[in-house]
């Protein structure tokens, strides 16, 4: 089993969900309510559906609030975060959250223009991108922030502890 040092673990993690907003961003089928059928396929219920304006507003509000809470709880100022790595779904959301947190463009990692919205892979890909470019060093603090269907969101505060894989 891989052994880690205390400074290589998570400092804090916040995860939340609110099902009353589930219809903002969801895939209606297939599932128990709408099993696979010709109707599901014909109506496109097997594809992600999103209420764009509502999702944008809620994402900015919840992500900003969550980040402020995790920083306050850990007595960290947003200016002390060298790498804010949000989910790379939409540049407007990333910019709005970064602006609300008063983070400068060097702090906010943006790769959506390079890779597009890669869904759940966007944060790991963004970490890899700044690691490979030399912008991220071992021990540097990262603040991860994500938002997803259902509706769910989470933030994590941790130091980077990259290790070469042999």
matplotlib code that plots the C-alpha trace (Angstrom):
import matplotlib.pyplot as plt

x = [0.0, 1.2, 2.3, 1.8, 3.0, 0.6, 1.5, 0.5, -3.2, -6.3, -6.4, -10.2, -13.0, -16.6, -19.2, -22.8, -25.9, -29.4, -31.9, -34.4, -32.3, -31.9, -33.8, -31.2, -28.6, -29.5, -29.9, -33.5, -33.0, -32.4, -33.1, -35.9, -38.3, -37.6, -36.2, -34.6, -37.3, -37.8, -39.6, -36.6, -34.4, -36.9, -37.3, -33.5, -34.0, -30.7, -28.7, -27.7, -30.2, -29.4, -31.3, -28.3, -29.1, -30.3, -27.4, -24.9, -26.3, -26.5, -23.0, -21.5, -23.4, -22.8, -19.1, -18.2, -20.0, -18.4, -14.9, -15.3, -16.4, -13.5, -11.0, -12.6, -12.7, -9.0, -8.0, -6.7, -7.0, -7.8, -4.6, -2.7, -4.0, -1.5, -3.6, -7.4, -8.4, -12.1, -14.2, -13.6, -17.2, -17.6, -15.2, -17.9, -18.5, -14.7, -14.2, -17.3, -16.2, -12.6, -13.7, -16.0, -13.1, -10.9, -8.3, -6.0, -5.6, -2.3, -4.1, -7.1, -6.2, -8.2, -7.8, -11.4, -10.1, -7.4, -9.3, -13.0, -15.4, -14.0, -16.5, -15.2, -11.7, -11.3, -9.7, -7.2, -6.4, -5.9, -3.6, -1.6, -1.4, 0.1, 2.4, 3.8, 4.2, 6.2, 3.7, 2.9, 5.6, 5.4, 4.0, 2.1, -1.4, -4.3, -8.0, -10.2, -13.8, -16.4, -20.1, -22.2, -25.6, -28.1, -27.2, -23.8, -20.8, -17.5, -14.3, -11.0, -8.0, -4.7, -1.0, 0.3, 2.4, 3.2, 5.3, 6.9, 5.4, 7.9]
y = [0.0, 3.5, 5.4, 9.1, 11.8, 14.0, 17.1, 15.1, 14.7, 16.9, 19.9, 20.2, 19.1, 20.4, 18.5, 19.5, 18.6, 20.1, 17.9, 20.7, 22.0, 18.6, 19.7, 22.5, 20.0, 16.3, 13.3, 12.3, 8.7, 5.9, 5.1, 3.7, 6.5, 6.5, 3.0, 2.6, 2.7, 4.0, 7.0, 7.8, 7.8, 9.6, 12.4, 12.6, 11.9, 10.0, 13.2, 15.8, 18.6, 22.0, 25.2, 27.4, 30.7, 29.2, 26.8, 29.6, 31.8, 28.9, 27.6, 31.1, 31.6, 28.1, 27.8, 31.3, 30.6, 27.2, 28.5, 31.4, 29.0, 26.6, 29.5, 31.1, 27.7, 27.2, 30.9, 31.3, 34.4, 34.0, 35.9, 33.0, 30.4, 30.1, 27.6, 27.9, 25.0, 25.1, 22.6, 23.6, 23.6, 27.2, 30.1, 32.6, 30.6, 30.3, 34.1, 35.1, 32.9, 34.0, 37.7, 37.2, 35.7, 38.6, 36.2, 37.4, 35.6, 34.0, 32.2, 30.9, 27.9, 28.0, 25.1, 25.0, 26.9, 24.3, 21.1, 22.0, 20.7, 17.3, 16.8, 14.9, 14.8, 18.6, 19.2, 16.4, 17.5, 21.1, 19.9, 17.9, 20.9, 23.3, 20.5, 19.7, 23.5, 24.0, 26.3, 23.8, 22.7, 20.1, 21.5, 24.3, 24.9, 24.0, 24.9, 22.7, 23.6, 21.6, 21.6, 18.9, 17.4, 16.5, 19.3, 18.8, 20.9, 20.5, 22.3, 20.7, 22.4, 20.4, 20.7, 19.3, 16.2, 14.9, 11.8, 10.3, 7.0, 4.4]
z = [0.0, -0.8, 2.3, 2.4, 4.7, 6.6, 4.4, 1.3, 2.3, 2.0, 4.3, 3.9, 1.7, 1.3, -0.7, -1.1, -3.0, -3.4, -5.3, -5.6, -8.4, -10.1, -13.2, -13.9, -15.0, -15.5, -17.8, -17.5, -18.7, -18.7, -15.1, -13.0, -13.8, -17.5, -18.5, -21.9, -24.6, -28.1, -26.6, -24.4, -27.5, -29.7, -27.1, -26.5, -22.8, -22.7, -23.2, -20.7, -20.4, -18.8, -18.0, -19.0, -17.3, -14.1, -14.0, -14.6, -11.8, -9.3, -10.2, -9.6, -6.3, -4.8, -5.9, -4.6, -1.3, -0.9, -1.6, 0.8, 3.5, 3.0, 3.1, 6.2, 8.0, 7.4, 8.0, 4.5, 2.3, -1.4, -2.2, -0.6, -3.0, -5.9, -7.8, -8.0, -10.2, -10.9, -13.0, -16.6, -17.8, -18.9, -19.0, -17.9, -14.7, -14.0, -14.6, -12.5, -9.6, -9.8, -9.9, -6.9, -5.0, -6.0, -7.6, -10.3, -13.6, -12.6, -9.7, -11.7, -13.8, -17.1, -19.6, -21.1, -24.1, -24.7, -23.9, -23.9, -21.2, -20.4, -17.6, -14.6, -16.1, -16.3, -12.9, -13.2, -16.7, -15.5, -12.7, -15.2, -17.6, -15.0, -13.7, -17.2, -17.9, -14.7, -13.1, -10.2, -7.8, -5.0, -1.8, -3.4, -2.3, -4.6, -4.2, -6.4, -7.1, -9.0, -9.9, -11.4, -12.2, -9.6, -8.4, -6.6, -5.9, -3.9, -3.0, -1.8, -0.3, -0.6, -1.2, -4.5, -4.0, -7.4, -7.7, -10.8, -11.8, -12.8]

ax = plt.figure().add_subplot(projection="3d")
ax.plot(x, y, z, "-o")
ax.set_aspect("equal")
plt.show()
